């Protein structure tokens, strides 16, 4: 079973993930993209640490974190909606509050998507490879 991977792209902007990936070194970008591919194929009950984390606080319980590291800790907050994966806020984790900031940002993105579903667009893999 393949799930569709979508990314948050507000109108007239490239979207956070498209801006984030080119800033990473080649090896980390490749590892992150491999995890995203894995995410489209993995059974939801296998979303476990170290590569995936489900947030348990009620406010954030629809959110997950995809985790990868090379020299830095790269993270992407995502959600699962109608069987699709929607990648929301990518960030480099340097301190604990980076995660909180990304979670809050992700909640705003989800609200945008609820109001305007077209903000969640299918990920075009050729843009990353």
C-alpha positions in Angstrom: 0.0 0.0 0.0 1.4 3.3 -1.1 0.3 6.5 0.7 0.4 9.8 -1.2 2.9 12.2 0.2 1.7 15.8 0.2 3.6 19.0 1.2 2.3 22.3 2.6 2.6 25.0 -0.1 0.8 28.3 0.4 -0.1 30.2 -2.8 2.7 32.1 -4.4 5.4 30.5 -2.2 7.6 27.5 -2.7 6.6 26.0 0.6 8.8 25.2 3.7 10.0 21.8 2.6 11.1 23.0 -0.9 13.1 25.8 0.8 14.5 23.5 3.5 15.9 20.6 1.5 18.5 22.5 -0.6 20.0 23.9 2.6 21.0 20.4 3.8 24.2 18.6 2.8 23.8 15.9 0.1 24.0 12.9 2.5 21.4 14.2 5.0 19.1 15.3 2.2 19.3 11.7 0.7 18.7 10.1 4.1 15.7 12.4 4.7 14.2 11.6 1.2 14.7 7.9 1.9 12.7 8.2 5.1 9.9 10.1 3.3 9.7 7.3 0.7 9.6 4.8 3.6 6.9 6.8 5.2 4.7 6.4 2.1 5.0 2.6 2.4 5.3 1.8 6.1 2.4 0.5 8.2 1.2 3.2 10.6 1.8 1.0 13.6 5.5 0.9 12.6 5.9 4.7 13.0 8.3 4.2 15.9 11.5 5.8 17.2 14.3 6.5 16.4 13.0 7.6 12.9 9.4 8.6 13.8 7.8 10.0 16.9 4.1 10.5 17.6 3.3 13.4 19.9 1.1 12.4 22.7 0.0 15.8 24.2 -3.6 16.2 23.2 -3.0 19.6 21.4 -0.4 17.9 19.1 -1.7 14.3 19.0 -2.4 14.5 15.2 1.2 15.3 14.6 4.3 13.1 14.1 8.0 13.9 13.7 10.2 12.3 11.0 13.8 12.3 12.3 17.1 12.0 10.6 20.6 13.0 11.5 24.0 13.4 9.9 26.0 16.1 11.6 22.8 17.9 12.5 19.4 16.7 13.6 16.9 17.2 10.7 13.2 17.0 11.6 9.9 17.3 9.6 6.6 17.5 11.4 3.9 15.7 9.5 0.3 14.5 9.9 -1.8 11.7 8.4 -5.1 12.8 6.9 -7.5 10.5 4.9 -4.6 8.1 4.5 -2.3 10.7 3.0 0.9 12.0 4.6 1.1 15.8 4.8 4.6 17.1 5.5 4.4 20.3 7.4 7.2 22.1 9.2 10.8 21.0 8.5 13.6 22.3 10.8 17.1 21.6 12.2 16.8 20.8 15.9 19.4 22.6 18.0 17.4 23.0 21.2 14.2 21.6 22.6 12.2 24.8 21.9 12.9 24.3 18.2 10.4 21.4 18.3 7.8 23.4 20.1 8.1 26.2 17.6 7.7 23.8 14.7 4.7 22.1 16.4 2.9 25.5 16.7 3.8 26.4 13.1 2.4 23.0 12.0 -0.9 23.7 13.8 -1.2 26.9 11.8 -0.4 25.1 8.6 -3.1 22.5 9.4 -5.6 25.3 10.0 -4.7 26.7 6.6 -5.2 23.3 5.0 -8.6 22.9 6.7 -9.7 26.3 5.3 -8.0 25.7 1.9 -7.3 22.0 1.1 -5.4 23.1 -2.1 -2.5 24.2 0.2 -1.6 20.5 0.5 -0.1 19.5 -2.8 1.3 16.2 -4.0 5.1 16.0 -3.6 6.9 16.0 -6.9 9.8 13.8 -6.4 11.8 15.0 -9.4 12.2 18.4 -7.7 14.3 16.7 -5.0 16.4 14.2 -6.9 
